[in-house]
Amino acid sequence: MKQQIVAPNTVPTANIAVNKSRLKVYTNAGSMPTYYLQKGQEFQIEIANPTTNVILAKIILNGKAISQGGLVLNPGQRVFLDRYLDVAKKFLFDTYEVSGSEEMKAAIANNGDIKAEFYRERQVFANPY
């Protein structure tokens, strides 16, 4: 008899996807994960909640939050987010050239960065007295 034991993933995740297909992640020791997209390509952020808690996902793109609030995910829920929450604008990968000065390098330091922050729903217990 064959038995398969699967360890549950108990941490919310965020990945980059195109047409709801997750992109390959390239990692080097000591560096951030890297995804490769073509110029002008639309993409989605796949957010998954494998926990038993309700979570809030806040997405930060190029150093700026994509909305004032966040996205609430129920336990076991998976969402492919393809646009900003507060503005009707899709996620689009774009590149451009800048001069090599230190000021310009500092201005674009966060370009291409995607960060996901997850917050568990706070449990409030009523006082029985």
DSSP file (Angstrom, degrees, kcal/mol; ACC not computed):
  #  RESIDUE AA STRUCTURE BP1 BP2  ACC     N-H-->O    O-->H-N    N-H-->O    O-->H-N    TCO  KAPPA ALPHA  PHI   PSI    X-CA   Y-CA   Z-CA
    1    1 A M              0   0    0      0, 0.0     2,-0.4     0, 0.0     0, 0.0   0.000 360.0 360.0 360.0 129.7    0.0    0.0    0.0
    2    2 A K        -     0   0    0      2,-0.0     2,-0.4     0, 0.0     0, 0.0  -0.707 360.0-169.9 -89.3 135.6    1.4    3.4   -1.0
    3    3 A Q        -     0   0    0     -2,-0.4     2,-0.5     2,-0.0     0, 0.0  -0.992   5.8-163.1-129.8 130.2    1.1    6.2    1.4
    4    4 A Q        -     0   0    0     -2,-0.4     2,-0.6     2,-0.0    -2,-0.0  -0.949   2.8-162.7-113.5 126.2    1.8    9.8    0.7
    5    5 A I        -     0   0    0     -2,-0.5     2,-0.6     2,-0.0    -2,-0.0  -0.935   6.3-167.2-109.5 121.4    2.3   12.3    3.5
    6    6 A V        -     0   0    0     -2,-0.6    -2,-0.0     0, 0.0     0, 0.0  -0.933  14.6-141.4-111.4 122.4    2.0   15.9    2.5
    7    7 A A        -     0   0    0     -2,-0.6     2,-0.1     1,-0.1    -2,-0.0  -0.704  29.1-120.0 -80.2 126.1    3.2   18.5    4.9
    8    8 A P        -     0   0    0      0, 0.0     2,-0.7     0, 0.0    -1,-0.1  -0.397  14.7-125.5 -69.8 141.3    0.7   21.5    4.8
    9    9 A N        -     0   0    0      1,-0.1     0, 0.0    -2,-0.1     0, 0.0  -0.784  28.5-177.5 -83.0 115.3    2.0   24.9    3.8
   10   10 A T        +     0   0    0     -2,-0.7    -1,-0.1     2,-0.1    42,-0.1   0.144  52.8  83.2-105.9  19.8    1.0   27.1    6.7
   11   11 A V  S    S-     0   0    0     40,-0.1    37,-0.0    39,-0.0    -2,-0.0  -0.982  80.9-116.0-124.7 132.6    2.3   30.4    5.4
   12   12 A P        -     0   0    0      0, 0.0     2,-0.3     0, 0.0    37,-0.2  -0.343  37.8-156.5 -61.1 148.2    0.4   32.7    3.0
   13   13 A T  E     -A   48   0A   0     35,-2.0    35,-2.3     2,-0.0     2,-0.4  -0.902  17.3-160.8-130.0 156.7    2.3   33.1   -0.3
   14   14 A A  E     +A   47   0A   0     -2,-0.3     2,-0.3    33,-0.2    33,-0.2  -0.997  18.3 169.6-135.2 133.1    2.5   35.5   -3.2
   15   15 A N  E     -A   46   0A   0     31,-2.2    31,-3.0    -2,-0.4     2,-0.4  -0.915  34.4-110.2-136.9 162.7    3.8   34.7   -6.7
   16   16 A I  E     +A   45   0A   0     -2,-0.3     7,-2.8    29,-0.2     2,-0.3  -0.798  39.8 178.3 -95.7 137.7    3.9   36.3  -10.1
   17   17 A A  E     -AB  44  22A   0     27,-2.6    27,-3.2    -2,-0.4     2,-0.4  -0.955  23.8-152.5-138.1 155.6    1.8   34.8  -12.8
   18   18 A V  E >  S- B   0  21A   0      3,-2.2     3,-1.4    -2,-0.3    25,-0.1  -0.998  89.2  -7.5-127.9 126.2    0.9   35.4  -16.5
   19   19 A N  T 3  S-     0   0    0     -2,-0.4    -1,-0.1     1,-0.3     3,-0.1   0.884 130.6 -58.8  52.8  42.0   -2.5   34.1  -17.7
   20   20 A K  T 3  S+     0   0    0      1,-0.2     2,-0.5    -3,-0.0    -1,-0.3   0.685 112.7 121.3  61.3  22.7   -3.0   32.4  -14.3
   21   21 A S  E <   -B   18   0A   0     -3,-1.4    -3,-2.2     0, 0.0    -1,-0.2  -0.971  66.8-122.4-114.8 119.9    0.2   30.4  -14.8
   22   22 A R  E     -B   17   0A   0     -2,-0.5    -5,-0.3    -5,-0.2     2,-0.1  -0.329  26.4-126.9 -62.5 135.7    2.8   30.9  -12.2
   23   23 A L        -     0   0    0     -7,-2.8    -7,-0.2     1,-0.1     2,-0.2  -0.475  28.5 -96.3 -81.6 154.9    6.2   32.0  -13.5
   24   24 A K        -     0   0    0     -2,-0.1     2,-0.5    12,-0.1    12,-0.4  -0.475  36.6-136.5 -69.2 139.7    9.5   30.3  -12.7
   25   25 A V        -     0   0    0     -2,-0.2     2,-0.5    10,-0.1    10,-0.2  -0.868  11.8-157.1-101.9 129.3   11.4   31.8   -9.8
   26   26 A Y  B     -D   34   0B   0      8,-3.0     8,-3.0    -2,-0.5     2,-0.4  -0.919  16.0-177.6-105.7 128.2   15.1   32.3  -10.2
   27   27 A T        -     0   0    0     -2,-0.5     2,-0.4     6,-0.2     5,-0.1  -0.974  13.8-167.7-129.4 141.7   17.1   32.5   -7.0
   28   28 A N    >   -     0   0    0     -2,-0.4     3,-2.3     4,-0.3     2,-0.0  -0.931  45.0 -86.7-119.4 148.8   20.7   33.1   -6.2
   29   29 A A  T 3  S+     0   0    0     -2,-0.4     3,-0.1     1,-0.3    -2,-0.0  -0.320 113.4   7.5 -56.7 126.6   22.2   32.5   -2.8
   30   30 A G  T 3  S+     0   0    0      1,-0.3     2,-0.3    -2,-0.0    -1,-0.3   0.506 112.0  97.2  81.7   4.8   21.9   35.7   -0.7
   31   31 A S  S <  S-     0   0    0     -3,-2.3    -1,-0.3     1,-0.1    -3,-0.1  -0.808  78.5 -93.6-124.0 167.4   19.7   37.6   -3.2
   32   32 A M        -     0   0    0     -2,-0.3    -4,-0.3     1,-0.1    -1,-0.1  -0.389  52.3 -90.8 -73.0 151.9   16.0   38.2   -3.7
   33   33 A P        -     0   0    0      0, 0.0     2,-0.4     0, 0.0    -6,-0.2  -0.340  45.2-148.0 -60.8 146.2   13.9   35.9   -6.0
   34   34 A T  B     -D   26   0B   0     -8,-3.0    -8,-3.0    -3,-0.1     2,-0.3  -0.959  14.1-168.7-124.8 137.5   13.8   37.0   -9.6
   35   35 A Y        -     0   0    0     -2,-0.4     2,-0.5   -10,-0.2   -10,-0.1  -0.917  16.4-139.6-117.1 148.1   11.1   36.7  -12.2
   36   36 A Y        +     0   0    0    -12,-0.4     2,-0.3    -2,-0.3   -12,-0.1  -0.948  26.2 168.5-114.7 127.2   11.6   37.5  -15.9
   37   37 A L        -     0   0    0     -2,-0.5     2,-0.2   -14,-0.0     6,-0.0  -0.882  32.9-112.3-128.1 160.1    8.9   39.3  -17.9
   38   38 A Q    >   -     0   0    0     -2,-0.3     3,-1.9     4,-0.1    55,-0.2  -0.635  45.8 -88.0 -90.2 153.3    8.9   40.9  -21.4
   39   39 A K  T 3  S+     0   0    0      1,-0.3    55,-0.2    -2,-0.2     3,-0.1  -0.383 115.3  16.3 -60.2 131.1    8.5   44.6  -21.8
   40   40 A G  T 3  S+     0   0    0     53,-2.7     2,-0.4     1,-0.3    -1,-0.3   0.526  91.3 144.3  83.6   6.6    4.8   45.5  -22.0
   41   41 A Q    <   -     0   0    0     -3,-1.9    52,-2.9    52,-0.4    -1,-0.3  -0.646  44.9-136.6 -84.9 131.7    3.7   42.2  -20.5
   42   42 A E  B     -E   92   0C   0     -2,-0.4     2,-0.3    50,-0.2    50,-0.2  -0.595  29.4-178.5 -80.1 147.5    0.6   42.2  -18.2
   43   43 A F        -     0   0    0     48,-1.4    48,-0.4    -2,-0.2     2,-0.3  -0.919  18.8-138.4-142.5 167.2    1.0   40.0  -15.1
   44   44 A Q  E     -A   17   0A   0    -27,-3.2   -27,-2.6    -2,-0.3     2,-0.6  -0.866  15.0-131.2-122.4 159.2   -1.0   38.9  -12.1
   45   45 A I  E     -AC  16  81A   0     36,-2.8    36,-2.7    -2,-0.3     2,-0.6  -0.965  22.0-148.8-110.0 116.6    0.0   38.5   -8.4
   46   46 A E  E     -AC  15  80A   0    -31,-3.0   -31,-2.2    -2,-0.6     2,-0.5  -0.763  15.6-172.1 -87.7 120.3   -1.2   35.1   -7.2
   47   47 A I  E     -AC  14  79A   0     32,-3.0    32,-2.9    -2,-0.6     2,-0.4  -0.962   2.6-174.8-116.5 127.6   -2.0   35.3   -3.5
   48   48 A A  E     -AC  13  78A   0    -35,-2.3   -35,-2.0    -2,-0.5    30,-0.2  -0.969  15.8-161.9-126.7 138.7   -2.8   32.0   -1.6
   49   49 A N        +     0   0    0     28,-2.5    27,-2.3    -2,-0.4    28,-0.3  -0.838  17.9 165.6-118.2  91.3   -4.0   31.5    2.0
   50   50 A P        +     0   0    0      0, 0.0    -1,-0.1     0, 0.0    28,-0.1   0.414  50.4  98.6 -84.2   3.8   -3.4   27.9    3.0
   51   51 A T  S    S-     0   0    0      2,-0.2    25,-0.6    23,-0.1     4,-0.1  -0.241  82.2-120.8 -84.4 175.0   -3.9   28.8    6.7
   52   52 A T  S    S+     0   0    0     23,-0.2     2,-0.3   -42,-0.1    -1,-0.1   0.268  87.7  86.2 -95.9   9.3   -7.0   28.3    8.8
   53   53 A N  S    S-     0   0    0     21,-0.1     2,-0.4    67,-0.0    -2,-0.2  -0.765  83.7-113.0-109.0 154.0   -7.1   32.1    9.5
   54   54 A V        -     0   0    0     -2,-0.3    67,-2.4    20,-0.1     2,-0.3  -0.719  44.7-166.9 -77.4 133.8   -8.7   35.0    7.7
   55   55 A I  E     -FG  73 120D   0     18,-2.5    18,-2.5    -2,-0.4     2,-0.5  -0.863  22.7-138.5-125.3 159.8   -5.8   37.2    6.4
   56   56 A L  E     -FG  72 119D   0     63,-2.7    63,-2.3    -2,-0.3     2,-0.5  -0.978  19.4-156.7-112.2 127.4   -5.3   40.6    5.0
   57   57 A A  E     -FG  71 118D   0     14,-3.0    14,-2.6    -2,-0.5     2,-0.5  -0.926   5.9-168.4-107.5 124.8   -2.8   40.9    2.1
   58   58 A K  E     - G   0 117D   0     59,-2.9    59,-2.9    -2,-0.5     2,-0.5  -0.961   9.3-155.6-110.8 127.5   -1.1   44.2    1.4
   59   59 A I  E     - G   0 116D   0     -2,-0.5     7,-2.3    57,-0.2     2,-0.5  -0.886   6.0-165.7-108.5 131.8    0.8   44.4   -1.8
   60   60 A I  E     -HG  65 115D   0     55,-3.2    55,-2.8    -2,-0.5     2,-0.5  -0.974   7.7-173.1-119.0 119.9    3.6   46.9   -2.3
   61   61 A L  E >  S-HG  64 114D   0      3,-2.8     3,-1.7    -2,-0.5    53,-0.2  -0.957  70.6 -10.1-119.0 126.1    4.8   47.5   -5.9
   62   62 A N  T 3  S-     0   0    0     51,-2.9    48,-0.2    -2,-0.5    -1,-0.2   0.832 130.9 -54.1  55.2  35.2    7.8   49.6   -6.8
   63   63 A G  T 3  S+     0   0    0     50,-0.4     2,-0.4     1,-0.2    -1,-0.3   0.489 121.5  97.3  83.1   3.2    8.0   50.8   -3.2
   64   64 A K  E <  S-H   61   0D   0     -3,-1.7    -3,-2.8    46,-0.1    -1,-0.2  -0.977  77.7-112.1-128.4 139.5    4.4   52.0   -3.0
   65   65 A A  E     -H   60   0D   0     -2,-0.4    -5,-0.2    -5,-0.3     5,-0.1  -0.398  19.6-138.8 -64.7 142.2    1.2   50.3   -1.7
   66   66 A I  S    S+     0   0    0     -7,-2.3    20,-0.9     3,-0.1    19,-0.6   0.581  81.8   9.6 -81.4  -8.3   -1.2   49.4   -4.5
   67   67 A S  S    S-     0   0    0     -8,-0.3    -1,-0.1     2,-0.3    -8,-0.0  -0.979  73.3-110.7-158.8 167.2   -4.2   50.5   -2.3
   68   68 A Q  S    S+     0   0    0     -2,-0.3    -1,-0.1     2,-0.1    -2,-0.0   0.844 107.5  17.9 -69.4 -34.4   -5.1   52.3    0.9
   69   69 A G  S    S-     0   0    0      1,-0.1     2,-0.3    -3,-0.1    -2,-0.3   0.313  87.4-118.7-106.8-127.3   -6.3   49.0    2.4
   70   70 A G        -     0   0    0    -12,-0.1     2,-0.5    -4,-0.1   -12,-0.2  -0.882  27.5 -78.9-163.7-168.3   -5.7   45.4    1.3
   71   71 A L  E     -F   57   0D   0    -14,-2.6   -14,-3.0    -2,-0.3     2,-0.5  -0.954  35.2-143.3-115.8 125.4   -7.2   42.2    0.1
   72   72 A V  E     -F   56   0D   0     -2,-0.5     2,-0.4   -16,-0.2   -16,-0.2  -0.769  17.2-169.5 -92.4 128.0   -9.0   39.9    2.6
   73   73 A L  E     -F   55   0D   0    -18,-2.5   -18,-2.5    -2,-0.5     3,-0.1  -0.970  12.2-141.6-120.0 131.3   -8.6   36.2    1.9
   74   74 A N    >   -     0   0    0     -2,-0.4     3,-2.1   -20,-0.2   -25,-0.2  -0.368  48.4 -66.9 -78.9 165.2  -10.6   33.5    3.7
   75   75 A P  T 3  S+     0   0    0      0, 0.0    -1,-0.2     0, 0.0   -23,-0.2  -0.304 123.1   9.1 -56.1 132.2   -9.0   30.2    4.8
   76   76 A G  T 3  S+     0   0    0    -27,-2.3     2,-0.2   -25,-0.6   -24,-0.1   0.473  95.7 140.1  78.9   2.4   -8.0   28.1    1.7
   77   77 A Q    <   -     0   0    0     -3,-2.1   -28,-2.5   -28,-0.3     2,-0.4  -0.568  32.9-166.7 -86.0 143.6   -8.7   30.9   -0.7
   78   78 A R  E     -C   48   0A   0    -30,-0.2     2,-0.4    -2,-0.2   -30,-0.2  -0.994   6.8-173.6-128.2 134.1   -6.5   31.7   -3.8
   79   79 A V  E     -C   47   0A   0    -32,-2.9   -32,-3.0    -2,-0.4     2,-0.7  -0.983  20.5-150.8-131.5 138.8   -6.8   34.9   -5.8
   80   80 A F  E     -C   46   0A   0     -2,-0.4     2,-0.6   -34,-0.2   -34,-0.2  -0.919  21.1-161.5-106.1 103.9   -5.1   36.1   -9.0
   81   81 A L  E     +C   45   0A   0    -36,-2.7   -36,-2.8    -2,-0.7     3,-0.0  -0.765  18.3 170.4 -90.3 121.0   -4.9   39.9   -8.7
   82   82 A D        +     0   0    0     -2,-0.6     9,-1.9   -38,-0.2     2,-0.3   0.368  58.2  31.9-113.7   4.1   -4.4   41.5  -12.1
   83   83 A R  B    S-I   90   0E   0      7,-0.3     7,-0.2   -38,-0.1     5,-0.1  -0.967  88.6 -80.9-153.0 166.2   -4.9   45.2  -11.3
   84   84 A Y        -     0   0    0      5,-2.5     5,-0.3    -2,-0.3   -17,-0.1  -0.354  37.4-134.0 -64.6 153.3   -4.6   47.9   -8.6
   85   85 A L  S    S+     0   0    0    -19,-0.6   -18,-0.2     1,-0.1    -1,-0.1   0.858  99.6  35.0 -82.1 -36.2   -7.4   47.9   -6.1
   86   86 A D  S    S+     0   0    0    -20,-0.9     2,-0.4     1,-0.1    -1,-0.1   0.626 119.5  47.9 -94.4 -14.3   -8.2   51.6   -6.0
   87   87 A V  S    S-     0   0    0    -21,-0.3     2,-2.4     2,-0.2    -3,-0.2  -0.976  82.5-121.4-130.9 139.3   -7.5   52.4   -9.6
   88   88 A A  S    S+     0   0    0     -2,-0.4     2,-0.4    -5,-0.1    -3,-0.1  -0.469  71.6 122.9 -78.8  72.5   -8.8   50.6  -12.8
   89   89 A K        -     0   0    0     -2,-2.4    -5,-2.5    -5,-0.3    -2,-0.2  -0.987  55.2-135.2-139.8 123.8   -5.2   50.0  -14.0
   90   90 A K  B     -I   83   0E   0     -2,-0.4     2,-0.4    -7,-0.2    -7,-0.3  -0.344  32.3 -96.8 -76.3 157.9   -3.7   46.6  -14.8
   91   91 A F        -     0   0    0     -9,-1.9   -48,-1.4   -48,-0.4     2,-0.4  -0.630  49.5-179.9 -73.6 127.9   -0.3   45.4  -13.7
   92   92 A L  B     -E   42   0C   0     -2,-0.4     2,-0.5   -50,-0.2   -50,-0.2  -0.994  24.7-137.2-136.8 126.7    2.1   46.0  -16.6
   93   93 A F        +     0   0    0    -52,-2.9   -53,-2.7    -2,-0.4   -52,-0.4  -0.714  34.4 168.9 -83.6 128.8    5.8   45.3  -16.7
   94   94 A D        -     0   0    0     -2,-0.5     2,-0.3   -55,-0.2   -55,-0.1  -0.981  18.3-160.5-140.5 150.7    7.7   48.2  -18.4
   95   95 A T        +     0   0    0     -2,-0.3     2,-0.3     2,-0.0    -2,-0.0  -0.917  12.4 169.7-127.9 156.6   11.4   49.1  -18.8
   96   96 A Y        -     0   0    0     -2,-0.3     2,-0.3     2,-0.0    -2,-0.0  -0.973  31.3-105.7-158.7 164.6   13.1   52.4  -19.6
   97   97 A E        +     0   0    0     -2,-0.3     2,-0.3     0, 0.0    -2,-0.0  -0.735  31.2 179.2 -98.5 143.2   16.6   53.9  -19.7
   98   98 A V        -     0   0    0     -2,-0.3     7,-0.0    10,-0.0    -2,-0.0  -0.928  36.3 -93.3-133.3 161.9   18.0   56.5  -17.2
   99   99 A S        -     0   0    0     -2,-0.3    -1,-0.0     1,-0.1     0, 0.0  -0.296  37.1-114.9 -69.4 163.0   21.3   58.2  -16.9
  100  100 A G        +     0   0    0      4,-0.1    -1,-0.1     5,-0.0     2,-0.0   0.209  69.3 129.7 -87.6  16.2   23.9   56.5  -14.6
  101  101 A S     >  -     0   0    0      1,-0.1     4,-2.2     4,-0.0     5,-0.2  -0.309  69.2-117.9 -70.7 156.3   24.1   59.3  -12.0
  102  102 A E  H  > S+     0   0    0      1,-0.2     4,-2.1     2,-0.2     5,-0.2   0.853 113.9  55.5 -61.6 -36.5   23.7   58.5   -8.3
  103  103 A E  H  > S+     0   0    0      1,-0.2     4,-1.7     2,-0.2    -1,-0.2   0.904 109.6  45.8 -64.5 -41.2   20.6   60.6   -8.1
  104  104 A M  H  > S+     0   0    0      2,-0.2     4,-1.4     1,-0.2    -2,-0.2   0.881 110.7  52.7 -70.2 -37.9   18.9   58.7  -10.9
  105  105 A K  H  < S+     0   0    0     -4,-2.2    -2,-0.2     1,-0.2    -1,-0.2   0.894 110.5  48.4 -63.8 -38.7   20.0   55.3   -9.4
  106  106 A A  H >< S+     0   0    0     -4,-2.1     3,-1.0     1,-0.2     4,-0.2   0.859 107.1  56.9 -67.9 -35.0   18.5   56.3   -6.1
  107  107 A A  H 3< S+     0   0    0     -4,-1.7     3,-0.2     1,-0.2    -1,-0.2   0.810 115.4  35.9 -66.8 -30.1   15.2   57.4   -7.8
  108  108 A I  T >< S+     0   0    0     -4,-1.4     3,-1.3    -3,-0.2    -1,-0.2   0.170  80.9 115.4-108.8  17.8   14.7   54.0   -9.4
  109  109 A A  T <  S+     0   0    0     -3,-1.0    -1,-0.2     1,-0.3    -2,-0.1   0.826  82.7  40.3 -58.6 -34.4   16.1   51.9   -6.5
  110  110 A N  T >  S+     0   0    0     -4,-0.2     3,-2.0    -3,-0.2    -1,-0.3   0.436  83.2 127.1 -96.1   0.1   12.6   50.2   -5.8
  111  111 A N  T <  S+     0   0    0     -3,-1.3     3,-0.1     1,-0.3    -3,-0.1  -0.357  77.9  16.1 -61.5 132.6   11.6   49.7   -9.4
  112  112 A G  T 3  S+     0   0    0      1,-0.3     2,-0.4    -2,-0.1    -1,-0.3   0.356  93.3 131.2  88.0  -4.8   10.6   46.1  -10.1
  113  113 A D    <   -     0   0    0     -3,-2.0   -51,-2.9     2,-0.0     2,-0.4  -0.655  34.1-173.0 -84.2 134.6   10.3   45.2   -6.4
  114  114 A I  E     +G   61   0D   0     -2,-0.4     2,-0.4   -53,-0.2   -53,-0.2  -0.997   5.4 180.0-126.2 128.7    7.1   43.4   -5.3
  115  115 A K  E     -G   60   0D   0    -55,-2.8   -55,-3.2    -2,-0.4     2,-0.5  -0.987  11.6-160.7-130.8 137.8    6.5   42.8   -1.7
  116  116 A A  E     -G   59   0D   0     -2,-0.4     2,-0.4   -57,-0.2   -57,-0.2  -0.979   4.9-167.0-119.4 128.6    3.5   41.1    0.0
  117  117 A E  E     -G   58   0D   0    -59,-2.9   -59,-2.9    -2,-0.5     2,-0.4  -0.949   7.6-158.1-113.5 135.1    2.7   41.6    3.7
  118  118 A F  E     -G   57   0D   0     -2,-0.4     2,-0.4   -61,-0.2   -61,-0.2  -0.934   7.4-172.0-118.7 136.5    0.2   39.3    5.4
  119  119 A Y  E     -G   56   0D   0    -63,-2.3   -63,-2.7    -2,-0.4     2,-0.2  -0.992  18.8-133.5-128.2 130.6   -1.7   40.1    8.6
  120  120 A R  E     -G   55   0D   0     -2,-0.4   -65,-0.2   -65,-0.2     2,-0.2  -0.527  35.0 -99.1 -77.7 148.0   -3.9   37.6   10.5
  121  121 A E        -     0   0    0    -67,-2.4     2,-0.3    -2,-0.2    -1,-0.1  -0.480  41.6-116.3 -65.3 133.6   -7.3   38.6   11.6
  122  122 A R        -     0   0    0     -2,-0.2     2,-0.6     1,-0.1    -1,-0.1  -0.571  22.7-135.7 -75.7 130.9   -7.3   39.7   15.2
  123  123 A Q        -     0   0    0     -2,-0.3     2,-0.5    -3,-0.0    -1,-0.1  -0.778  18.8-166.0 -89.3 123.5   -9.4   37.5   17.5
  124  124 A V        -     0   0    0     -2,-0.6     2,-0.5     2,-0.0    -2,-0.0  -0.952   3.2-159.4-112.8 123.3  -11.5   39.5   20.0
  125  125 A F        -     0   0    0     -2,-0.5     2,-0.2     1,-0.0    -2,-0.0  -0.866  18.0-124.2-104.5 133.0  -13.0   37.6   22.8
  126  126 A A        -     0   0    0     -2,-0.5    -1,-0.0     1,-0.1    -2,-0.0  -0.473  26.3-114.4 -72.8 143.5  -16.0   39.0   24.7
  127  127 A N        -     0   0    0     -2,-0.2    -1,-0.1     1,-0.1     0, 0.0  -0.700  19.8-151.7 -78.1 120.8  -15.7   39.4   28.4
  128  128 A P              0   0    0      0, 0.0    -1,-0.1     0, 0.0    -2,-0.0   0.556 360.0 360.0 -73.6  -5.1  -18.2   36.9   30.0
  129  129 A Y              0   0    0      0, 0.0    -2,-0.0     0, 0.0    -3,-0.0   0.435 360.0 360.0-104.7 360.0  -18.6   39.2   33.1
